Amino acid sequence: MLPVVVVHGGAGHIPKERSETSTTGVCSAVRAGYAVLQGGGSSMDAVVEAVTQLENNPSFNAGCGSVLNIKGEVEMDAMVMDGKTLASGAVSIVRNIANPIQLARLVMDKTSHVCLAGEGANQFARSMGVPEVPLESLITDYSRMRWKKNLVPGANPVECQMGKMGTVGAVAVDIEGNVASATSTGGILNKMEGRVGDTPVIGSGGYADNEIGAVSTTGHGEAIMKITLARLILFHMEQGQSVEAASDLGLAYMKSRVDGLGGVVTVDPHGHWAARFSSLQMSWAAAQKNTIHYGLYTGEHFTQSIVEPR
Ligand SMILES: NC(=O)C[C@H](N)C(=O)O
């Protein structure tokens, strides 16, 4: 059963013309994460590698391709968590960084803090020699078009946000049974400047504990935070629920209690995994026993051998 890595490319409604690139993107990210695990790498190394690939892919709302805030700028959130020690690192409202997930990992590895935000996070990046990139390099024509569309009077960015979310995340278990979680996002469309979503909040955007499992979430951040979705799912697993049932229970509670939609990828330390969502779609992929599993719509589950190129 071990190792295993599962990634998501965001819950929501993925426009038809982007469904192919989303699927290709999650499949290649999961391959990259799995290669790390097969090479004896840790689950932390694997989730950071998979999420880095997704951040670099303009089809997703993270890194390059992030949605824009109300001012037309990019402010990103990311977090990592290591199930062995419960060490975690996060950045919030960070600007001009190509790979916020790697900066979150540096917060975990190089500081005594869990989360750095805003200019402080950028200052830390500079002190670590992480290059700053021009804002324009993180903005795609698509994200600018969606930003403009939602500036018109009467537009409902939250509703539209359910149209395409695209946050990215990964969970993994390495051959030693260590679990890890990583999540990265540009947040929600036309958000207020300074808005902090669920992604950098431990227990909401993700969680990892070797004694239970690991979760990475996506969906409407305000709803996810209200019910601490990642930790809630792990609570259900502690109570004896399977990865799948616990994920569904967490998502159903978010829908009934705060009318929120979203999606998750979940693993337990034995290598059981689930990719579940209450939104219309979520692009996801998993790699285990030299097989890639992937899907986009509810109930969809395709497989291919790891040796077949996609
Ligand atoms: N696309 C997403 O999943 C959005 C993210 N959860 C946020 O609210 O910041």
The ligand as an SDF file (V2000), in Angstrom:
LIG
                    3D

  9  8  0  0  0  0  0  0  0  0999 V2000
   -9.8990   27.7080   -4.4050 N   0  0  0  0  0  0  0  0  0  0  0  0
   -9.9540   27.5000   -3.1570 C   0  0  0  0  0  0  0  0  0  0  0  0
   -9.9740   26.3980   -2.6970 O   0  0  0  0  0  0  0  0  0  0  0  0
   -9.9940   28.7410   -2.3720 C   0  0  0  0  0  0  0  0  0  0  0  0
   -9.3680   28.6660   -1.0140 C   0  0  0  0  0  0  0  0  0  0  0  0
   -9.8730   27.5950   -0.2080 N   0  0  0  0  0  0  0  0  0  0  0  0
   -9.6120   29.9800   -0.3250 C   0  0  0  0  0  0  0  0  0  0  0  0
  -10.7270   30.2220    0.0850 O   0  0  0  0  0  0  0  0  0  0  0  0
   -8.7130   30.7680   -0.2450 O   0  0  0  0  0  0  0  0  0  0  0  0
  1  2  1  0
  2  3  2  0
  2  4  1  0
  4  5  1  0
  5  6  1  0
  5  7  1  0
  7  8  2  0
  7  9  1  0
M  END
$$$$
